């Protein structure tokens, strides 16, 4: 089963003129922005696991 290609264009009027962002680019930007938070949570969990010796 193949999913159809969907593109949502948002037009933003700002100081630099018009820009368009499609759904794929927005998803990529959100994923990139979430990576440091996920890595920090992973490092904190690894630290907590190493501090607490398991039986």
C-alpha positions as CSV (number, residue, x, y, z in Angstrom):
1,X,0.0,0.0,0.0
2,X,1.4,3.3,-1.0
3,X,0.5,6.5,0.8
4,X,-0.3,9.6,-1.3
5,X,2.1,12.5,-1.3
6,X,0.6,15.3,0.7
7,X,1.9,18.8,0.7
8,X,0.6,21.6,2.9
9,X,1.9,25.0,2.1
10,X,1.9,27.7,4.8
11,X,2.7,31.2,3.7
12,X,4.4,33.4,6.2
13,X,4.8,37.2,5.6
14,X,7.7,38.6,7.5
15,X,10.6,40.9,7.3
16,X,12.2,38.8,4.6
17,X,9.3,38.3,2.2
18,X,7.1,35.3,1.6
19,X,8.2,31.8,2.5
20,X,6.5,28.4,2.0
21,X,7.0,25.4,4.2
22,X,5.5,22.0,3.2
23,X,4.6,19.3,5.6
24,X,7.7,17.2,4.9
25,X,10.0,20.2,5.7
26,X,8.1,21.0,8.8
27,X,8.3,17.4,10.1
28,X,12.1,17.4,9.4
29,X,12.5,20.7,11.3
30,X,10.5,19.4,14.3
31,X,12.5,16.1,14.3
32,X,15.8,18.0,14.2
33,X,14.7,20.3,17.1
34,X,13.6,17.3,19.2
35,X,16.9,15.5,19.0
36,X,18.9,17.4,21.7
37,X,16.0,16.9,24.1
38,X,15.8,13.2,23.5
39,X,19.6,12.8,23.8
40,X,19.6,14.7,27.1
41,X,16.8,12.5,28.5
42,X,18.7,9.4,27.3
43,X,21.9,10.7,29.0
44,X,20.1,11.5,32.2
45,X,18.5,8.0,32.3
46,X,21.9,6.3,31.6
47,X,23.4,8.3,34.5
48,X,20.6,7.4,36.8
49,X,20.8,3.7,35.9
50,X,24.6,3.7,36.5
51,X,24.1,5.4,40.0
52,X,21.6,2.8,41.1
53,X,23.2,-0.7,41.2
54,X,20.8,-3.5,40.2
55,X,20.5,-6.7,42.3
